[in-house]
Amino acid sequence: MILWAGGILTGFIWSGVNYFFILKLLEAFLIEKSAPKTLAMIAIKFPVLYLAGFFILKFGFFPVFGILSGCLAGLIAAGVFNYARSRRA
């Protein structure tokens, strides 16, 4: 049971960090139109974040379905947060 909770937490955190970097990447590219900042976000997000995700899955310490459940919970939380924020503005 502890491993499932750790997997859900790991997936949730990974999903949240991934979402954060996607927002920063889009902000740097579309709003600021800053090439150096966009390249820095690409250099951080894609190799580092996805390599970390690969090793999380490769080591197999947490159940895969626990990690996937955490990722799904992170996406749902981000969607609810954005929906609530858009309704307030």
Buried (B, 14 or more C-beta within 10 A) or exposed (E): EEEBEBBBBBBBEBBBBBBEBBEBBEBBBEEEEEEEBBEBBBEEBEEEBEEEBEEBEEEEEBBEEBBBBBBBBBBEBBEEEEEEEEEEE
